[in-house]
């Protein structure tokens, strides 16, 4: 399931260059429904966005930039991302058969229509080894966690896709090969050591000196969902919060 979610996010990411400017300070990023620049209460996050299987278009788009997602056909997956208060993001909608939906927290900054990364995020340099967060009202099928890392600063031949390596899934323990599925509400701690690459033939390690994004997804075929992500923070090895 997480492979499918990651693939959807990568296609959706191509819209980021159009929304966020070329400066590493991201001055031109414009918040709109489903796309929140520097969401309040989410440290180090450049953009929070929603994406679904319906948002995967030939040109790529977050749901915020997809006309199809704004006017979904009958029986299609729907998603609505809201930021009801500082430090809280909620995603609601309906996941149809074979579909998926997710909240994406992006730490890198793209420019030039996603052909270039102008700002990376080095979690290692800050002593970050894990993250903490709380999930409220997870659907019965649960919420799963995925991630990607930046592996190239320029990707003109493969916008978005060529700049990063995706497919890292949060497992129940290091090398367990069992994806963590969050079905009960409450706080969670996710050590970076628990992320494993799940794509066949990809041997890239989870290099958090270039953390690209974290994604919180539901699907496939879970029906109605309405969950929230809050109290997101990064921690050092001793469990202390690392602040910007």
C-alpha positions in Angstrom: 0.0 0.0 0.0 2.7 2.5 0.9 4.4 2.0 -2.5 1.2 3.1 -4.1 0.9 6.1 -1.8 4.5 7.2 -2.5 4.1 6.9 -6.2 1.0 9.1 -6.0 2.8 11.8 -4.0 5.8 11.9 -6.4 3.5 12.5 -9.3 1.7 15.2 -7.3 4.9 16.9 -6.3 5.4 18.3 -9.8 3.0 21.1 -9.0 5.1 22.4 -6.2 7.5 24.3 -8.4 4.6 26.3 -9.8 3.4 27.2 -6.3 6.7 27.9 -4.6 9.3 30.3 -5.9 13.0 29.7 -6.7 14.4 31.2 -3.5 15.5 28.9 -0.7 13.3 31.0 1.6 10.3 30.1 -0.5 8.9 33.6 -0.7 6.3 33.0 -3.4 4.6 30.0 -1.9 0.9 30.6 -1.9 -1.4 28.8 0.5 -4.7 27.7 -0.9 -7.2 24.9 -0.1 -5.3 21.7 0.3 -1.9 23.3 0.1 -0.6 25.1 3.2 2.8 27.0 3.1 4.7 26.7 6.4 1.7 25.4 8.4 1.6 26.8 11.9 2.8 24.4 14.6 4.7 22.1 12.2 8.4 22.8 12.7 10.7 22.6 9.7 7.8 21.9 7.3 7.9 24.0 4.1 4.5 22.8 2.7 1.7 20.6 3.9 -0.5 19.2 1.2 -3.1 16.6 0.4 -2.9 14.2 -2.5 -4.9 11.2 -3.7 -5.0 8.6 -6.5 -7.4 11.0 -8.3 -4.7 13.8 -8.3 -2.2 11.7 -10.3 -2.4 13.5 -13.7 -0.1 13.4 -16.7 1.4 16.7 -15.7 1.3 16.0 -12.0 -0.5 18.0 -9.4 -1.2 18.2 -5.7 -5.0 18.0 -5.2 -4.9 21.7 -4.6 -4.0 22.2 -8.3 -6.2 19.5 -9.8 -9.4 20.4 -11.5 -10.4 16.8 -11.4 -10.0 16.6 -7.6 -12.0 19.9 -7.2 -14.9 18.3 -9.2 -14.5 14.5 -8.6 -16.6 12.2 -10.7 -19.0 9.8 -9.0 -17.3 7.0 -7.2 -13.9 8.8 -7.1 -11.6 9.2 -4.0 -12.1 12.6 -2.3 -9.9 14.5 0.2 -10.1 17.7 2.1 -7.1 19.0 4.1 -7.8 21.5 6.9 -5.7 23.2 9.5 -8.3 23.9 12.2 -5.7 25.1 14.7 -2.0 25.6 15.1 -0.2 22.2 15.2 -3.1 20.2 13.8 -3.9 19.0 10.2 -7.0 17.0 9.3 -7.8 14.9 6.2 -11.2 13.7 5.4 -13.1 12.2 2.5 -13.8 8.8 1.0 -11.3 6.3 -0.4 -12.7 4.2 -3.2 -11.7 0.7 -4.3 -8.0 0.7 -5.1 -7.6 4.3 -4.0 -5.6 6.2 -1.4 -5.3 9.6 0.2 -2.6 11.2 2.3 -1.2 14.2 4.1 2.3 15.1 2.9 4.8 17.2 5.0 7.5 18.5 2.6 10.8 19.7 4.0 12.7 20.4 0.8 12.0 23.3 -1.6 11.6 22.8 -5.4 12.0 25.4 -8.1 11.9 25.6 -11.9 8.8 23.3 -12.3 10.3 20.7 -9.9 13.5 20.3 -11.9 15.7 21.7 -9.2 15.9 21.6 -5.4 17.0 24.8 -3.9 16.8 23.9 -0.2 17.4 20.6 1.5 16.7 19.5 5.1 19.5 18.0 7.1 17.9 16.3 10.1 21.2 14.6 11.1 23.0 17.9 11.5 20.4 19.0 14.0 20.7 15.8 16.0 17.3 14.5 15.0 16.9 10.8 15.1 13.1 10.3 15.4 9.8 12.1 15.2 6.7 12.2 17.4 3.1 12.9 16.5 -0.4 12.1 17.5 -3.1 10.6 15.3 -6.7 11.3 16.1 -9.6 9.1 14.8 -7.7 6.8 12.5 -9.9 4.8 10.1 -10.4 1.1 10.8 -7.8 0.3 8.1 -5.3 2.4 9.9 -2.8 5.2 8.9 0.6 4.2 7.5 3.7 6.3 7.3 6.1 6.7 4.3 9.1 9.0 3.5 11.5 10.1 0.7 15.0 11.5 0.7 16.7 14.0 -1.7 19.2 12.2 -3.9 19.9 14.9 -6.5 19.6 18.7 -6.6 18.7 18.8 -10.3 16.4 16.5 -12.3 15.6 18.2 -15.6 15.0 14.9 -17.4 12.6 13.6 -14.7 11.0 16.5 -12.8 10.3 15.6 -9.2 10.9 11.9 -9.5 14.6 12.3 -10.5 15.5 14.4 -7.5 14.6 11.9 -4.8 14.3 8.3 -3.7 11.0 7.2 -2.3 9.6 4.0 -0.9 10.8 4.2 2.7 8.1 2.8 5.0 7.8 3.0 8.7 8.1 -0.5 10.2 7.2 -1.9 13.6 10.9 -2.2 14.4 14.3 -2.0 12.7 14.5 -4.6 9.9 11.1 -6.1 10.9 9.7 -5.9 7.4 6.3 -5.4 9.0 4.8 -2.0 8.2 3.4 -0.1 11.1 -0.3 0.5 10.8 -1.8 3.0 13.3 -5.4 1.9 14.1 -5.7 3.4 17.6 -5.7 7.1 18.4 -2.9 8.5 20.5 0.7 9.6 20.5 3.4 7.8 18.5 7.2 7.9 18.3 8.8 6.9 15.0 12.6 6.3 15.1 14.3 6.9 11.8 15.9 3.5 12.3 12.5 1.9 11.7 12.2 3.2 8.1 13.0 0.6 5.5 13.2 0.8 1.7 10.5 -1.4 0.2 10.9 -1.0 -3.5 12.4 -4.0 -5.2 15.9 -3.4 -6.5 16.4 -0.1 -4.6 19.2 -0.3 -2.1 19.4 3.3 -1.0 19.6 3.8 2.7 17.3 6.2 4.6 19.7 9.2 4.5 18.1 11.7 6.8 20.8 14.3 6.1 18.5 15.0 3.1 15.0 14.3 4.3 12.6 15.1 1.5 9.1 14.5 2.9 7.0 12.4 5.3 3.6 11.2 4.3 0.6 10.0 6.4 -1.7 7.9 4.3 -5.0 5.9 4.2 -6.2 3.3 1.7 -6.8 1.4 -0.3 -10.6 0.9 -0.2 -11.2 2.2 3.4 -14.4 4.0 2.6 -15.0 7.2 4.6 -12.2 8.6 6.7 -11.6 11.6 8.9 -8.4 11.6 10.8 -6.1 14.3 12.2 -2.4 14.7 12.7 -1.2 16.9 15.5 1.7 17.6 17.9 4.2 16.8 15.2 7.8 17.3 16.4 11.3 16.0 15.8 13.3 14.5 18.7 17.0 13.7 19.4 18.2 10.3 20.6 17.4 11.2 24.2 13.8 12.1 23.3 14.3 15.9 23.6 12.4 18.1 21.1 14.5 19.7 18.4 13.2 23.1 17.5 14.0 25.4 14.6 
